[in-house]
Amino acid sequence: MAWTVDQPFQALALTGGGYRGLFTARALQEIESTTQSPIGRSFDITYGTSIGGIIALAVAFEVPMSKVVDTFSKYGEAIFPPRRPTKSRAAKLWDVIAHLNKPRYRSEVLREVITKLIDKDATLGDAKHPVGIPAVNVTMGRPQVFKTRHKAEWNRDWKYKAVDVALATSAAPTFFSLAEVGESLYADGGLFANAPDLLALHEAEHFFKVSQDAVRILSIGTTTESYSISFSAGREFGILDWMQDERLFSVMISSQQQMVDQIMQHKLQDRYLRLDMQPSDEQTADLGLDTASEAARRTLLALARKVTTDILGTSLQPYLGHTPQLKIVRD
């Protein structure tokens, strides 16, 4: 395989962001609607973290993005049941106490929803396209990337069930229980690579010896790029303050994404395209990492459609006509 400026190594990178990943799926649905082809056929590899990892696996298995959008629209509130308002200090404290010794949501429900997209017994070896899925191996105490066997010597991960890998990358602390894959426990890949764009670039350069000027990456976000804290909130934040409205996770996600975006633009320049949308203040009030309300659903779908259709005929075109060279190795 030889990648050049005219025939680049092209990667799709999907950011994490809880239920806001519906934005990502809808953006990909708009692209598939235009090309009339599974999105995975246009990329050498797809990287995805957390909800982005679940969607990346759907890409790798050629699950229609319309099905992904419909599934998470229909079962969003089953995964993230609505919570009682916690505006008072006492209500916030009670909410924390109620989940001191257990995660907020049930991984069994998420597993069931994922298997509506990918067969419960399917392994990474059954994927149709190369994929990379970050997670944190808390048994070994190190980050890890699950990969299909798109390099001959990678003989471990292809045996793992896709649904187990999906649960590993999305096992967000306090939200879901730790996932078990093989003989190790895993936490959400968003703890170190919520925006996996740099991992995709590293894969191309280090493992496949692609020169940087022959790499092109399309990155899709989850409307979580910017998050700030008002001075009116004060400075003396405790556990309750940091956990209120997922403030701690939002700061982590936002800062990671902005750092990765800047580095990628510096490295790849016009060969890097970031597709995302910053919601208005009023829209932000309806959104959240675990907010699966009707208002959130409609807002995410509308934002994704607008930002994607705006560039379908221009900036996105080079990405859609690509013929990938990287293939999964099958004996």
C-alpha positions as CSV (number, residue, x, y, z in Angstrom):
1,M,0.0,0.0,0.0
2,A,1.3,3.4,-0.9
3,W,-0.5,6.6,0.3
4,T,0.2,9.9,-1.5
5,V,-1.1,13.4,-1.5
6,D,-3.4,12.4,-4.3
7,Q,-4.4,9.1,-2.7
8,P,-4.3,9.9,1.0
9,F,-4.7,7.8,4.1
10,Q,-8.2,9.0,5.1
11,A,-9.6,8.6,8.6
12,L,-12.9,9.4,10.3
13,A,-12.7,10.5,13.9
14,L,-15.8,10.5,16.1
15,T,-15.9,12.4,19.4
16,G,-17.5,11.3,22.7
17,G,-20.3,13.2,24.4
18,G,-23.1,11.0,25.8
19,Y,-26.5,11.4,24.3
20,R,-25.2,14.3,22.2
21,G,-23.6,11.7,20.0
22,L,-27.0,11.8,18.3
23,F,-25.6,14.8,16.5
24,T,-22.7,12.7,15.1
25,A,-25.0,9.9,13.9
26,R,-27.3,12.4,12.2
27,A,-24.4,14.1,10.5
28,L,-23.3,10.8,9.1
29,Q,-26.9,10.0,8.1
30,E,-27.0,13.1,6.0
31,I,-23.8,12.1,4.3
32,E,-25.0,8.6,3.6
33,S,-28.3,10.0,2.2
34,T,-26.3,12.0,-0.3
35,T,-23.7,9.3,-1.3
36,Q,-26.2,6.4,-1.2
37,S,-23.4,4.3,0.3
38,P,-22.3,3.2,3.8
39,I,-19.9,5.9,5.2
40,G,-17.3,3.2,6.1
41,R,-16.6,2.6,2.4
42,S,-15.1,6.2,2.1
43,F,-12.5,5.9,4.9
44,D,-9.4,3.8,5.5
45,I,-10.2,3.7,9.2
46,T,-12.7,5.0,11.7
47,Y,-11.7,6.0,15.2
48,G,-14.4,6.7,17.9
49,T,-14.6,7.2,21.6
50,S,-17.5,6.6,24.0
51,I,-20.7,7.2,22.1
52,G,-18.4,8.0,19.2
53,G,-17.0,4.5,19.6
54,I,-20.4,2.9,19.5
55,I,-21.1,4.8,16.3
56,A,-17.6,4.0,14.9
57,L,-18.4,0.3,15.4
58,A,-21.7,0.8,13.5
59,V,-19.7,2.4,10.7
60,A,-17.3,-0.6,10.7
61,F,-20.2,-3.0,10.4
62,E,-22.0,-0.9,7.8
63,V,-25.1,-0.4,10.0
64,P,-27.1,2.3,8.2
65,M,-26.8,5.6,10.1
66,S,-30.5,6.1,9.7
67,K,-30.9,3.0,11.9
68,V,-28.4,4.4,14.5
69,V,-30.3,7.7,14.6
70,D,-33.7,5.9,15.0
71,T,-32.4,3.6,17.7
72,F,-30.9,6.2,19.9
73,S,-33.9,8.5,19.4
74,K,-36.2,5.7,20.4
75,Y,-34.2,4.3,23.3
76,G,-32.4,7.4,24.6
77,E,-34.6,7.7,27.7
78,A,-34.2,4.0,28.4
79,I,-30.5,4.5,28.6
80,F,-30.7,7.8,30.4
81,P,-34.0,7.9,32.4
82,P,-35.1,11.4,33.3
83,R,-34.0,12.6,36.7
84,R,-35.9,14.7,39.2
85,P,-34.9,18.4,39.3
86,T,-32.0,19.0,41.7
87,K,-31.9,22.7,41.9
88,S,-31.8,23.0,45.7
89,R,-28.7,22.2,47.7
90,A,-30.5,19.5,49.6
91,A,-31.8,17.8,46.4
92,K,-28.2,17.9,44.9
93,L,-26.8,16.3,48.1
94,W,-29.5,13.6,48.1
95,D,-28.8,12.8,44.4
96,V,-25.1,12.3,45.2
97,I,-25.8,10.2,48.3
98,A,-28.2,8.0,46.3
99,H,-25.4,7.1,43.9
100,L,-22.4,6.9,46.3
101,N,-22.0,3.2,45.8
102,K,-23.5,2.5,42.4
103,P,-23.4,4.1,38.9
104,R,-26.3,6.3,37.9
105,Y,-27.4,4.2,34.9
106,R,-27.6,0.5,34.0
107,S,-25.1,-0.9,31.5
108,E,-27.5,-3.8,30.8
109,V,-29.8,-1.3,29.1
110,L,-27.0,0.2,27.0
111,R,-25.9,-3.4,26.0
112,E,-29.4,-4.2,24.9
113,V,-29.6,-1.1,22.8
114,I,-26.2,-1.7,21.2
115,T,-27.3,-5.2,20.2
116,K,-30.2,-3.7,18.3
117,L,-27.5,-2.4,16.0
118,I,-24.8,-5.1,16.1
119,D,-25.4,-8.8,16.7
120,K,-24.7,-9.7,20.3
121,D,-22.2,-12.5,19.2
122,A,-20.4,-10.4,16.5
123,T,-16.7,-10.0,17.1
124,L,-14.3,-7.3,15.8
125,G,-13.2,-9.9,13.3
126,D,-16.6,-9.7,11.7
127,A,-16.3,-6.0,11.0
128,K,-16.2,-4.9,7.3
129,H,-13.9,-1.9,7.8
130,P,-10.9,-1.1,10.0
131,V,-11.8,0.6,13.3
132,G,-10.0,1.8,16.5
133,I,-11.7,2.1,19.8
134,P,-10.0,3.8,22.9
135,A,-10.7,2.7,26.4
136,V,-8.8,2.7,29.7
137,N,-7.7,-0.7,31.0
138,V,-8.1,-0.1,34.7
139,T,-6.9,-3.6,35.6
140,M,-3.5,-2.9,34.0
141,G,-3.6,0.8,34.7
142,R,-3.1,2.1,31.2
143,P,-4.9,3.4,28.1
144,Q,-5.6,0.9,25.4
145,V,-7.0,1.0,21.8
146,F,-9.1,-2.0,20.6
147,K,-8.4,-2.6,16.9
148,T,-9.6,-4.8,14.1
149,R,-6.9,-6.9,12.4
150,H,-6.0,-4.4,9.7
151,K,-2.3,-5.2,10.4
152,A,-1.3,-8.8,10.1
153,E,0.4,-9.1,13.4
154,W,-2.5,-7.7,15.4
155,N,-4.0,-11.0,16.6
156,R,-5.7,-10.2,19.9
157,D,-8.6,-7.8,19.7
158,W,-10.4,-9.4,16.7
159,K,-11.7,-12.2,19.0
160,Y,-13.5,-9.8,21.3
161,K,-17.2,-9.2,21.0
162,A,-18.1,-5.8,19.5
163,V,-20.7,-5.1,22.1
164,D,-18.2,-5.7,24.9
165,V,-15.7,-3.3,23.2
166,A,-18.6,-0.7,22.8
167,L,-19.4,-1.0,26.5
168,A,-15.7,-0.6,27.4
169,T,-15.2,2.7,25.5
170,S,-18.5,4.1,27.0
171,A,-18.1,3.1,30.6
172,A,-18.1,6.6,31.9
173,P,-17.2,6.9,35.6
174,T,-20.3,7.4,37.8
175,F,-22.6,6.9,34.8
176,F,-22.1,3.2,34.0
177,S,-20.3,0.3,35.6
178,L,-16.9,-0.8,34.5
179,A,-16.9,-3.1,31.5
180,E,-15.2,-6.4,31.3
181,V,-13.4,-7.5,28.1
182,G,-11.2,-10.6,28.2
183,E,-9.8,-10.7,31.7
184,S,-9.6,-6.9,32.3
185,L,-11.9,-4.1,33.4
186,Y,-12.3,-1.0,31.4
187,A,-13.4,2.6,31.8
188,D,-14.5,5.2,29.2
189,G,-11.9,6.1,26.6
190,G,-12.9,9.7,26.9
191,L,-10.7,9.9,30.0
192,F,-7.7,10.2,27.8
193,A,-8.9,10.5,24.1
194,N,-12.4,11.9,24.0
195,A,-11.5,13.3,20.6
196,P,-9.5,10.4,19.0
197,D,-8.2,12.4,16.1
198,L,-4.6,12.3,17.2
199,L,-4.7,8.5,17.7
200,A,-5.9,8.2,14.1
201,L,-3.0,10.4,12.9
202,H,-0.5,8.4,15.0
203,E,-1.9,5.1,13.5
204,A,-1.2,6.3,10.0
205,E,2.2,7.7,10.7
206,H,3.6,5.2,13.1
207,F,2.1,1.9,12.1
208,F,1.6,2.4,8.3
209,K,4.5,4.8,7.7
210,V,2.3,7.4,6.0
211,S,3.8,10.8,5.6
212,Q,1.9,13.6,7.3
213,D,1.1,15.3,4.0
214,A,-0.6,12.2,2.8
215,V,-3.1,12.0,5.8
216,R,-6.6,13.5,5.7
217,I,-9.0,13.4,8.6
218,L,-12.7,14.2,8.9
219,S,-13.6,14.8,12.6
220,I,-17.2,15.0,13.9
221,G,-18.1,16.4,17.3
222,T,-21.0,16.3,19.6
223,T,-21.8,20.1,20.2
224,T,-19.7,20.0,23.3
225,E,-16.7,22.0,22.0
226,S,-17.1,25.0,24.4
227,Y,-17.9,25.0,28.1
228,S,-17.3,27.8,30.5
229,I,-18.2,28.6,34.1
230,S,-19.7,31.9,35.2
231,F,-18.0,34.1,37.9
232,S,-21.4,34.1,39.6
233,A,-20.9,30.4,40.4
234,G,-18.1,31.3,42.7
235,R,-14.7,29.7,43.2
236,E,-15.0,27.3,46.1
237,F,-16.2,24.3,44.2
238,G,-16.8,21.1,46.1
239,I,-17.9,17.7,45.0
240,L,-21.5,18.8,44.6
241,D,-20.5,21.8,42.5
242,W,-18.3,19.8,40.2
243,M,-20.8,17.0,39.7
244,Q,-23.8,19.4,39.1
245,D,-25.0,19.2,35.5
246,E,-21.9,17.0,34.7
247,R,-19.7,20.2,35.1
248,L,-16.5,18.2,35.6
249,F,-17.0,16.0,32.6
250,S,-18.0,18.9,30.4
251,V,-14.8,20.8,31.3
252,M,-12.7,17.7,30.5
253,I,-14.4,17.0,27.2
254,S,-14.3,20.7,26.1
255,S,-10.7,21.2,26.9
256,Q,-9.6,17.9,25.3
257,Q,-11.5,18.7,22.1
258,Q,-10.1,22.2,21.8
259,M,-6.6,21.1,22.4
260,V,-6.9,18.3,19.8
261,D,-8.5,20.6,17.3
262,Q,-5.7,23.1,17.5
263,I,-3.0,20.5,17.2
264,M,-4.7,18.8,14.3
265,Q,-5.1,22.1,12.4
266,H,-1.4,22.9,13.0
267,K,-0.3,19.5,11.7
268,L,-2.7,18.8,8.8
269,Q,-4.0,22.3,8.0
270,D,-6.5,22.1,5.1
271,R,-6.4,18.2,5.3
272,Y,-8.3,18.3,8.5
273,L,-12.0,19.1,8.6
274,R,-13.9,19.4,11.9
275,L,-17.6,19.2,11.7
276,D,-19.4,20.5,14.8
277,M,-21.8,23.1,15.9
278,Q,-21.9,25.4,19.0
279,P,-25.5,25.5,20.3
280,S,-27.0,28.8,21.5
281,D,-27.4,29.5,25.2
282,E,-31.1,28.6,25.0
283,Q,-30.3,25.4,23.2
284,T,-27.6,24.5,25.6
285,A,-30.1,24.6,28.4
286,D,-31.9,21.7,26.7
287,L,-28.8,19.6,26.2
288,G,-26.6,17.4,28.5
289,L,-24.4,14.4,28.4
290,D,-27.3,12.3,29.9
291,T,-30.3,14.4,28.7
292,A,-32.3,12.3,26.3
293,S,-35.4,14.5,26.2
294,E,-37.5,15.3,23.2
295,A,-36.2,18.8,23.2
296,A,-32.6,17.5,23.2
297,R,-33.4,15.0,20.4
298,R,-34.9,17.7,18.1
299,T,-32.2,20.2,18.8
300,L,-29.3,17.7,18.1
301,L,-31.0,16.5,14.9
302,A,-31.6,20.0,13.6
303,L,-28.1,21.2,14.3
304,A,-26.5,18.2,12.7
305,R,-28.6,18.5,9.6
306,K,-27.8,22.2,9.2
307,V,-24.1,22.1,9.7
308,T,-23.7,19.0,7.5
309,T,-25.8,20.1,4.5
310,D,-24.1,23.5,4.6
311,I,-20.8,21.9,3.4
312,L,-22.0,18.7,1.6
313,G,-21.3,20.3,-1.7
314,T,-18.1,22.0,-0.8
315,S,-15.7,21.1,2.0
316,L,-17.0,17.5,2.4
317,Q,-16.7,16.5,-1.3
318,P,-13.0,15.4,-1.2
319,Y,-13.8,13.0,1.6
320,L,-16.7,11.4,-0.1
321,G,-15.0,10.4,-3.3
322,H,-12.1,8.6,-1.5
323,T,-11.3,5.0,-2.3
324,P,-9.6,3.4,0.8
325,Q,-6.6,1.1,0.6
326,L,-6.5,-0.2,4.2
327,K,-8.3,-3.5,4.6
328,I,-8.9,-6.0,7.4
329,V,-6.6,-9.0,7.2
330,R,-8.5,-12.2,6.8
331,D,-6.7,-15.6,6.8
